[in-house]
Amino acid sequence: MPHRPNRLYLSSDALVANWRALARLSGAAACGAAVKADGYGLGAREVVARLLDAGCRDFFVANWAEAQAIADLIVGGDATIAVLHGVREADLPLPDLPGVRPVLSTPAQVARWRSVAPGGECDVMVDTGMNRLGVAPAEIAAGLLDGLTIDTLMSHLACADEPGHALNAVQRERFVALAGRTAARRLSLANSAGIALGADYHFDLTRPGLALYGGVPVAALAGAICPVATIAAEVLQCRTVRAGETVGYNATWTAPADTRVAIVNLGYADGYRRALSDRGCAFARDAALPVIGRVSMDLIALDISAADVREGDWVRFDDDPVHVAQVSGVSQYELLTGLGRRFARHWS
Ligand SMILES: *Cc1c(COP(=O)(O)O)cnc(C)c1O
């Protein structure tokens, strides 16, 4: 494999510390892990291996291909993987993956599961007000789930990252009303932000995703969560841009004075968003190196006035997802899941 010009440094300690913090905040509830979208872009296999070691037993993916990609990691143990998009017609015949089960979310999926896996254990998603995936509480009341072997009955909060939003309590009440109406062994409602809503929202199992990976969806989690992923890139060229000259596409940045500039191996094709043009920041040790001009597909220009940066040096980028989301206007979720495939990934 040729040497890659940019890197993603990933911290096992930070990932595990975040899961432990979320497990602690989940109180008596078990704490799972959403590892869909390849572990939010960090690498589902690496994430699952580390969280299994830490004691996590409940993993969530979007589809069967994502389940298949990690299923061997749970063989022989007591962990399970829930497939959030359930069983579509096109998923049949289902791959034989021990410990993997669907989260059924429509009456058609329930019927399909009854016919392809009679008595088979499943989870069920109920819609309590988000109007995304899920069966309706009225359908449950009418007997839709009767006789089904359900491990976890779950619902998803639309506004957990707005603690004061009235819909949180509405969804919780609709969910509580279903307790005892099904044979479900466990109830689960909270994602990362939902955990911070408090014990009333924890039920038996929590399902954090974003916060595991260093994202902070609500201020209440700020002190508990640390960054997991840091981007670094190599300097390809250094130059002095004379006062009045411009840098990059569309000449959006004009040098106010003669300025030392470094061109580095990172761009929007790596997930370094174009919205960070003239706004992002890299660091050489503690010296801040502002992004100047447009972010290109594979290249970025940095103002290196503050540090002695040379061709071949490596610089690292701002790894605080809250801060990067703020300056770019791009959500922490999109920043993480948008990380490109060209990084050399270094887990420590
Ligand atoms: C993605 C997802 C989660 C995790 O949400 P975060 O906000 O990333 O913590 C939990 N539950 C369901 C159903 C999801 O789709």
The ligand as an SDF file (V2000), in Angstrom:
LIG
                    3D

 15 15  0  0  0  0  0  0  0  0999 V2000
  -28.7400    6.5100   14.9590 C   0  0  0  0  0  0  0  0  0  0  0  0
  -29.6830    6.0440   15.9960 C   0  0  0  0  0  0  0  0  0  0  0  0
  -29.3320    6.1030   17.3530 C   0  0  0  0  0  0  0  0  0  0  0  0
  -28.0970    6.8300   17.8470 C   0  0  0  0  0  0  0  0  0  0  0  0
  -28.3590    8.2160   17.8420 O   0  0  0  0  0  0  0  0  0  0  0  0
  -27.2860    9.3200   18.2970 P   0  0  0  0  0  0  0  0  0  0  0  0
  -28.0310   10.5950   18.2050 O   0  0  0  0  0  0  0  0  0  0  0  0
  -26.1650    9.2440   17.3160 O   0  0  0  0  0  0  0  0  0  0  0  0
  -26.8650    8.9740   19.6570 O   0  0  0  0  0  0  0  0  0  0  0  0
  -30.1940    5.5170   18.2590 C   0  0  0  0  0  0  0  0  0  0  0  0
  -31.3440    4.9370   17.8670 N   0  0  0  0  0  0  0  0  0  0  0  0
  -31.7400    4.8940   16.5690 C   0  0  0  0  0  0  0  0  0  0  0  0
  -33.0110    4.2430   16.2040 C   0  0  0  0  0  0  0  0  0  0  0  0
  -30.9180    5.4490   15.5980 C   0  0  0  0  0  0  0  0  0  0  0  0
  -31.3100    5.4300   14.3180 O   0  0  0  0  0  0  0  0  0  0  0  0
  1  2  1  0
  2  3  1  0
  2 14  2  0
  3  4  1  0
  3 10  2  0
  4  5  1  0
  5  6  1  0
  6  7  2  0
  6  8  1  0
  6  9  1  0
 10 11  1  0
 11 12  2  0
 12 13  1  0
 12 14  1  0
 14 15  1  0
M  END
$$$$
